[in-house]
């Protein structure tokens, strides 16, 4: 009886995953296909689960995540002042409009509201007061984070992916990571939907697809 229940539960999980994959592929076919470079330092290593198998969620590199302040269209959003005097604000949606420049893409503008035209990516910005000119230790840009989603991998390709990601270690003196083994150039093919959400399609390392 226990074995039967386990088999039924396993079958339900497989059907659910298959259904979600089919639905995702239908949605992806309606989007615009783009290719972005990956930041290996910010990307996690591949992860294995019982029902999903090996997955990997890439992080886009600074060309897409490091947005100059002068590209934001709206007025700066005020910060809330907390009891300890630290300025803070909650997560804010940022819609990043991109334009094609030859074989690559670049950021042309960013907005807190959904654009009426152009190709844009939906992101989140954990607003940092040091992005603003009126605060000390300010910078000329702010960082955004994209929900790229997981790419499913065969077990045979996991070793190759680890090679491509390189090997990083933590330096206690500088409180930062450094490369023990340098990563290889990596990129991800994405489908950008009309609402700015992203669906990952294919993963590349050194010009070759990782399946």
C-alpha positions in Angstrom: 0.0 0.0 0.0 2.8 2.4 0.9 4.6 1.5 -2.3 1.4 2.2 -4.3 0.9 5.6 -2.7 4.5 6.5 -3.4 4.1 5.6 -7.0 0.9 7.6 -7.3 2.5 10.6 -5.7 5.6 10.3 -8.0 3.3 10.1 -11.0 1.4 13.2 -10.0 4.6 15.1 -9.5 5.9 14.1 -12.9 2.6 15.1 -14.6 2.6 18.4 -12.8 6.2 19.2 -13.8 5.4 18.1 -17.4 2.3 20.3 -17.5 4.2 23.3 -16.1 7.0 22.8 -18.7 4.4 22.6 -21.5 2.6 25.8 -20.3 6.0 27.6 -20.0 7.0 26.6 -23.5 3.7 28.0 -24.9 4.2 31.3 -23.1 7.9 31.5 -24.2 6.9 31.2 -27.9 5.0 34.4 -27.6 8.0 36.5 -26.4 11.0 38.2 -28.0 14.2 36.1 -27.9 17.3 37.8 -26.6 20.7 36.7 -25.4 22.5 38.2 -22.4 25.8 37.6 -20.8 25.9 35.9 -17.4 27.7 37.0 -14.2 29.3 33.8 -12.8 30.1 35.5 -9.5 26.5 36.3 -8.8 25.1 33.0 -10.2 24.5 30.0 -7.9 25.9 26.6 -8.6 23.6 23.9 -10.1 21.1 22.4 -7.6 19.6 18.9 -7.6 16.1 18.0 -6.3 14.3 14.7 -6.3 11.5 15.6 -8.7 13.0 18.4 -10.7 16.5 17.0 -11.2 19.4 19.4 -11.9 18.5 23.1 -12.2 20.5 26.3 -12.6 19.3 29.9 -12.2 21.7 32.3 -14.0 22.3 36.0 -13.0 22.6 38.6 -15.7 25.9 40.6 -15.8 26.3 44.2 -14.9 25.4 45.5 -18.4 21.8 44.7 -17.5 21.8 45.0 -13.7 23.8 48.2 -13.1 21.6 51.0 -14.2 22.9 54.6 -14.3 20.8 57.0 -12.2 20.3 59.4 -15.2 18.4 56.7 -17.1 15.5 56.6 -14.6 12.5 58.6 -16.0 10.5 59.5 -12.8 11.4 61.7 -9.9 13.4 59.9 -7.2 11.2 58.1 -4.7 11.6 59.4 -1.1 12.9 57.1 1.6 11.3 56.3 4.9 13.3 57.3 7.9 13.5 54.5 10.5 14.0 54.9 14.3 17.7 54.2 14.0 18.1 57.0 11.5 18.7 54.7 8.5 16.9 55.6 5.3 15.1 52.6 3.8 12.3 51.6 1.4 10.7 48.4 0.2 11.3 46.5 -3.0 10.3 48.6 -6.0 9.5 47.3 -9.5 11.8 48.8 -12.2 11.0 48.3 -15.9 14.2 48.4 -17.9 13.9 49.2 -21.5 16.5 47.7 -23.8 17.6 48.4 -27.4 19.5 46.2 -29.8 23.0 47.3 -30.7 24.4 45.0 -33.3 24.7 41.6 -31.7 24.1 42.8 -28.2 21.6 44.7 -26.1 22.0 47.8 -23.9 19.8 49.6 -21.4 18.2 52.8 -22.9 16.0 53.8 -20.0 14.4 52.6 -16.7 11.0 53.4 -15.2 8.9 52.7 -12.1 5.8 52.2 -14.3 5.3 49.9 -17.2 6.3 51.5 -20.5 3.8 51.9 -23.3 6.2 50.9 -26.0 9.6 49.3 -26.6 11.1 46.0 -25.3 11.5 46.1 -21.5 12.5 43.7 -18.7 10.7 43.6 -15.3 13.1 43.8 -12.4 13.2 44.6 -8.7 15.3 47.2 -7.0 16.0 47.0 -3.3 16.3 50.7 -3.1 19.6 51.9 -1.7 19.9 55.5 -0.4 23.5 55.6 -1.7 22.2 55.6 -5.2 20.9 59.1 -4.7 23.0 62.3 -5.1 21.7 63.9 -1.9 23.2 61.1 0.3 26.8 60.7 1.3 28.9 58.0 -0.3 26.6 58.1 -3.3 27.2 56.4 -6.6 26.0 57.2 -10.1 24.0 53.9 -10.5 21.7 51.5 -8.8 21.4 47.7 -9.1 18.4 45.7 -10.1 17.7 42.0 -9.9 15.8 39.9 -12.5 13.8 36.7 -11.9 15.4 34.8 -14.7 14.0 31.3 -13.6 15.6 27.9 -13.6 17.1 26.1 -16.6 16.8 22.3 -16.4 20.0 20.3 -17.0 20.9 16.7 -17.8 23.1 15.1 -15.2 25.8 14.7 -17.8 26.1 18.4 -18.3 26.4 19.4 -14.6 30.2 18.8 -14.6 30.7 21.0 -17.7 28.6 23.8 -16.1 30.7 23.7 -12.9 33.8 24.1 -15.1 32.3 27.1 -16.8 31.3 28.7 -13.6 34.9 28.5 -12.2 35.7 28.2 -8.6 35.4 31.0 -6.1 36.6 31.4 -2.5 36.0 34.0 0.2 38.8 36.3 1.3 38.5 37.1 5.0 40.8 40.1 4.8 38.9 41.9 2.0 35.4 40.4 2.8 34.9 39.5 -0.8 35.1 36.6 -3.2 38.0 35.9 -5.5 38.5 33.3 -8.3 40.5 30.2 -7.5 39.7 29.1 -11.1 38.6 31.7 -13.6 35.1 31.2 -15.2 34.5 30.9 -18.9 32.3 33.3 -21.0 28.7 32.4 -20.4 25.4 33.6 -21.8 21.7 32.7 -21.6 19.0 32.9 -24.2 15.7 34.3 -22.8 12.2 34.9 -24.0 11.0 38.4 -23.0 7.2 38.4 -22.6 4.9 41.4 -23.1 4.7 42.1 -19.4 8.5 42.1 -19.1 8.8 38.8 -17.4 11.6 36.4 -18.5 11.6 32.7 -19.4 15.0 31.0 -19.9 15.4 29.0 -23.1 19.0 27.9 -23.5 22.4 28.2 -21.8 25.7 28.7 -23.4 29.3 28.4 -22.3 32.2 29.5 -24.5 29.9 29.6 -27.5 28.5 26.0 -27.0 25.1 25.1 -25.7 24.9 23.3 -22.3 21.9 20.9 -22.4 
